[in-house]
Amino acid sequence: MLAFRSPLVGESPAIQQIFQTIEKVSQTDSTVLITGESGTGKELVARAIHENSQRANKPMIIVNCGAIPSELLEAELFGHVKGAFTGATQNRQGRFELAHGGTIFLDEVGEIPLHLQVKLLRVLQMRQFESVGSSKTTEVDVRIIAATNRDLEQAAQKKEFREDLYYRLNVIPVKIPSLRERISDIPMLVKHFVDQFNQLTGHTVEAPSGQIMDALMAYDWPGNIRELENLMERLVILKGQGTVDLGDLPHRIFQKYAEGRPQGAGAMSEWEFPRMVLPTIGLNLKSIVEAFENHLVDQALARTGNNKNRASELLNMNRTTLVEKLRKRGMITPLSAKDTGSEGSTSSNGSSNSGNSESSSGDSSGSSSGSSSDVKISN
């Protein structure tokens, strides 16, 4: 890894490229536009640029442009004078003035209203602005770093973002890779976050490994680093100590890994069946088995758009067997003898669909047997 301060973690080629870019751009005052999906660590990259620059001992002011109402954003950025608007009882410095000598980080810059983009463009060009309600021009020495998860080039083409402002911001573009583009960094990130939250909480949870790590690396992580960090925090807090079990993982991660395993691999493993806790008073085994079977049948029907042929293939059973199970649950009713004699299907609300069956809501309530409420089933 490169010899510079950075809060970023990873050794993958993708993140190493980001490290190299940070090291180069931190030695300049050029405007930087950081792009990437939500949760990839755009603010961390901005901090690394600032902290490795000659402005490191000056303030870094962070502005979330998407979190401030548009009618207040101008005053937040550029300040206002007393009496500029209702409630302006005194002069107030804006974020640009507060960042003088340092860096201002405009997060979610794509959310700035069009009417304010003109004023921002002038600051980028001249490093000058006027506070709201004032005619006095203020000059600032500030480095501007912006970030967005939007495609600003496309937004400019659609006239949703000023094209001239886009090119002023995009002097040095830095695109942060998603977590699925740096899968090899997941073990290091997991250990980093587990150690961090163990230290904060005083807990002693071991970093996941083995099959659990395989599951974490098989997941797509749509929420990127933020989603992984939140999961590690949850596991450390709820587990407290010891190792993380398969059942501790959220269903979405559990399911993604289980679906990618070869059919029949470890037929009784926890990946292929939900974890069940036997109540001290016992349970109705037939009811539970039927509820579990109904749940899988409902999933197969939902996944195939209620096509019984394809659903029966997914379940590796004869179509006639599937049809009979659905009839027993009241999800298919035979046509009268005067009709074609072929099967029909009727949903619970009375609508008809020849040749296919309507799936139930997917829970155990569709079972013809008793309720499974006296057993705890968790994924």
Secondary structure, 3 states (H helix, E strand, C coil): CCCCCCCCCCCCHHHHHHHHHHHHHCCCCCCEEEECCCCCCHHHHHHHHHHCCCCCCCCEEEEECCCCCHHHHHHHHHCECCCCCCCCCCCECCHHHHCCCCEEEEECHHHCCHHHHHHHHHHHHHCEEECECCCCEEECCCEEEEEECCCHHHHHHCCCCCHHHHHHHCCEEEECCCHHHCHHHHHHHHHHHHHHHHHHHCCEECCCCHHHHHHHHHCCCCCHHHHHHHHHHHHHHHHCEECCCHHHCCHHHHHHHHHCCCCCCCCCCCCCCCEEECCCCCCCHHHHHHHHHHHHHHHHHHHCCCCHHHHHHHCCCCHHHHHHHHHHCCCCCCCCCCCCCCCCCECCCCCECCCCCCCCCCCHHHCCCCCCCCCEEEC
